Amino acid sequence: MLLGRTRWHIVPLTFNQGVTGSIPVRPTRIPIDTRFLDEFLTSRRQGTSPRTTEFYRCCLKPFVNNYELNPQGINAFLNSLNCNNGRNGYYRAIRAFCNWLYRQGYIHDNPITRVDPPKMTKIILPSLTPEQVDYLIDSAETIRDKAIISIFADSGIRLTELLNIRPSDIDLDNMIVTVWGKGGKQRKAPFTVRSRRLLEQVIGDKAIPNMWGLSRRGIQIMLYRLKAKTGLPCNPHTFRRTFASNLHRCGLDVEHIMRLGGWESLDMVVRYTRSVRFEESLKVFRDLEK
């Protein structure tokens, strides 16, 4: 139950059996008061990237518009989704929303405390070998594209971090780039001699404000075309996993990988290096056969 002068008019509805993507299909649209959702999104703006705010909006809007704010409504919404591990993202958004409502005093009982998080399927995520990274770089059409691939694989930086790089952020002598990570956190990332040679050609003698000359979508399209051309996975997340996996293959401790890649906990590093750990165990197993 929501407290205060304004009530949240959530109306329970009957849904069709099918789903379109991850969004439930309902037969009619009934206008409701979305004041609390708007206020929550506004509260997220300070220190939160626009993409994170949009993530909350996309996850919460179909829930707020169609389900009751109680454990049964939350579970019904999560069960209606057809996105496997994507359910966890919806759950995290609802959890943040419920916690915020509770802290603000809009609800006296937090329903998310009685909802179990969705089970995640633990799959082995793809990463690239050093030879495959070299092949992608050779297949890229321009020096700029080659530099982007190289810096992605060398440093494991995120797409947003790459987009915000300026020539003044790059220390070519020490082969370190200063980037702005999640939550507006500044960190340093390493790169190799290969990337330094390519970056020197991209930067040249010009103090250019946007050294890539590409938008987020432009980089994504470039990577997609390279994937189609080579048949290899080619996206920022794959390069980030590649960064972690290849360092682990070289014997680097996961804590060092966590710090070099800008992770705040070991969980994601361990997840990214699962395939490498299997390779190591398989090698031990094969050695026993000899």
N, C-alpha and C positions, 0 to 999 in steps of 0.2 A: 504494500500500500504506500502510495506517495503522500508525503505530508506537505502542508503549506496551503496557501490560498488557491494556487493553480494546480489542478489535477492533470495527470498524464492520461489522456483518453486513448488507451490501448484497447482495441476491440478484437476479441478472438474471432477468427474467420475460418471457414471451411475451404480447403485447398484442393486443387486438382491433384491427381496422383503423380503426374509427370513433373519434371523439373526442367527448366531451361538453363543449362550451365549449372551454376551453383545457386541461382535465385529462384525461390519458390514461385509458382504461378498461381495467382489468385483470380477468381472470376470477376470481381468488382473492386474498385478502388474507393475507399472511404477516407475522406480527409481527416487527419488527426492533428493534435497539437504536438509539434516537434520542438517546442521551446527548450526542453531539457537536452535534446541531442545537439541543437545549435549552441547552447551555452557550454556544453562539454567540449565541442570542437573548438570553440573560441578559447577555452581554457588551455587547450593543447598547443596553441600557436607559439607561445613563448618557449624558445629553445627546442622546438620541434620542426622538422623539415616539412615543407608543403606536401611532399609525397607521403609522409607518415600521417599527416592530417587527412589526406585523401584516402589512405588505407582505412582509417577509422570510419570515415564517412561511408565508403563502399561496403564495409562489413556490417555496420550498424543500421543503416537505413532500412534494408529489407526486414531486419529483426524488429526494429521499433515500429515500423508501419504495419506489421502483420501478426505479432505475437504478444502475449502477456508477459510482464516482467515478473516471472516467478520460476522456480526450478523446472516445472512442467513445460512452460513456454520456451525456456532456453533449450531444454533437451529436445523438444519437438522441432525447434528451428535447426539445431545442429544435425539432427537425424534426417532432416529434409534435404540437406546439402549433398551434392554428388561430386565432391572434390577431394576425397581421400584425405591426405595429410593437410590439405587446405583448410579442413575443419578447425585445426588447431589455431590458425590465424584468426578465424571468426571468434573462437572461444576467447582468445587473448584480448580481442577488441571489446567483447561483451564484459569480460572481467574488469578491464580498465574502466569501462562505463559504469558498471555496478559499484565498484569501489569509490568512484568519484561521487555518484549519487549518495552513497552512504556517508561519505565524509562531509558532504555539503548539507546533510540533514534532510534530504528530500525523501529518503526512505529510512524506516527504522529497523528493517531487517534486510540483510544483504543476501539475495537469493543465490549468488554465484558460489557461496561457501557450501552449498548443498548440491553442486553440479560437478561431476568428475570431468577432468579434461579428456578430450578425445584421444584414443590410442593412436600413436604414430607408427606407421609402417617404416621399419628400418631397412632402407634399400642402400645398396652400394652405389654411391654417386660417381659419375664419370670424371676422370681427370686425364691430363695429357702427359705423355712422356717428353723429355727434353727434345728428342728427335721429332716428335709431332709438332712441338712448338716451333722448331726451326723450319719445318715444312710450311706451317701457316705463315710465318714471317716471309719466307721465300715466295709464297703464293700471293701475298698482299700486293696491291697494284702501285702504291705510292710510298715514298719514304715516311710520310706522316702516318699512314696506316701501319707500316712495319713498326714504327716507334710505339704506336698505341698497343699493338699486340705484345711487343717486347716488354714494355713497362707493366702491362697487366700481368704477364707471366712472371716477371722478375720480382715484383713487389707485392702482388696480391691485392692491389688497391681496388676499391669499389668504383663503380661507374661515376657516381656523384663526385667522388674524390678526384678522379681523373679530369672531369669536366672543369673543376675549379682550379686546376694547376695553372700557374702563371710562370713565365720564364724566371722571374725573381725567386720562385719557390725551389728552383732546381740548383743543387750544389754539384756541379759536374766534377769538381776536384775530388770530393769525398764520396761521390755517387750516392747521394741521399736527396730525396724530394720531401718537402714539407707539404702535408695535405690536411684538409679539414674533414674529419670523420663524422660519424653519427653523433647527433646531439651537439653539433658545433664544437667538437673536441679536436684540437690540433695534435697531430702526431707526425713522426718522421718515418719514411719508408725507404728501404734500400733498393738499389738496382745494380745491374752488372755493366761490365765494359761494353758489351753489345748494345745495351740501351743507351749508354753514354754516347757512343758513336752516332747512333741514329738521332738522338735528341740534339746533338750539336748541329746536325744538318737541318732539323726542323726549326730550331731557334734562330740559327744564323746570326746576323748582326742586328736584327730588328727587335725592338722592345714591343712585341705585339701583345695586346690585351688578351686575346683568345688564341692561344698557340695552336689549337687544333682546327679552328675554323669550322667546327661541326657542333650541332646541337646533340642532345641526348638521343633523339630519334635518328639523327644522322649516323652516329656511331653504331647504334643498334642495327641499322640497315646495312652498314658496311660489314659488320660481323656476320649478319645473316647471309649475305652474299658470299662471304668467304667460307662459311659452313657449306653452302650449296656447291661451291667450287671444289672443295677438298674432301667433303664427306666427314669432316671431323667436328666434334662439338666445339662451338666457338661463341662463347658469351662470357660476360664478366664473372659470373658465378663459377663457371668451369675453370677460368684462369685462377680464381681465388683458391679453389680446391687444388688445382695444379701446383700453385705456390706452396701450399701446406704439404702436399703429398711428396713433391720432389725434395723439399728440405728434409722431410722425414726419411726418405730413401737414403739421403746423404748422412743420416745418423744424428740429425739435430734433435735435441730434446723438445718435447711438445710445449714446454713453458717458454722456450726461446722462440718457437714458431708463433705462439700466442702473442708475444710482445712485438715481434717483427711485423705481424699481420694486423695488429691493432684490435685483436679480440679481447674482450673483457673477462672471459672465462675459458676454461679448457674444453667445455662441452662441444662447441662447434669444431674445434681443432681435432678432437678425438673422432668426431663423426666424419670429418673430411678425410682422415687418414685411415679409415677402416680397411679400405682396399689394400693399402700398403702393409698394414699389419697382417692381413691374410697372406700376402705375397711372402712376407718374412716367415710366417708359420709354415707355408707350403714348401719353402726352400729347406727348412729344417726337416720336414717330413720326407722330402725327396732324398736328402742326404742320408737318412736312415736306411733307405733302400740300397744304398751303395755298399 
